């Protein structure tokens, strides 16, 4: 899944798919070992989810 990183909060980078709107659609939380750049697109794999958000890792 292709996502764009919006910001970093704690241990997670908060992203959304390229087709989703900020603050409206579910967020994708990425826990990455390397530093990601806000505004950059990345390929991720969804690893789990909860009621509102998706959790992912970099591909």
N, C-alpha and C positions, 0 to 999 in steps of 0.2 A: 504494500500500500504506500502511495506517495503522500507525504505530509510536509507541511511547512511549520517550522518552529516559531512560536509567538513569544515565548518568554521562559525563564527558569524560575522554579519555585522549589526551594529545599533541594532534595536529591533528584528531582524530576525536571525534565524539559517538557513544557506544555506545547502541544502541537495540535493541528487539525488537518483533515484531509484537504486536498486542493479544491474540493467542491463544497466544503462546509463553511459556514459563517461563524465568526468569533462570537462568543457569548450566547449563541442560539443552539448550535449543534453540539454533539458530544465532543469532549476533548480527548486527545490521545496523549497519555503520559508515558514518556520515554525515560528509562533509567539507563544512561550511557556511561561507558568507561572513559570515553574521550569527550573533549569539549565540543559542543555543537554551536553553530552560529545562528542567532536569531535572524529570521527572514530567509533562511536557506531551506531548500527542499531536501528531504532524505527519504530513502526507502526503508520501511519498517515492516516487521511481522508482528501481528497481534498475538499476545501470549495469554491474556485473560481480560475479563471485563467485570464491572460491577453495574449497579443500577443506572449510572449516568455516564461513566467514562470507560475508555479502552486503555489497556496497558500494553506496551509494545517494547520491542528490542530492535536495534539496528540490524539490517540485513547485510 
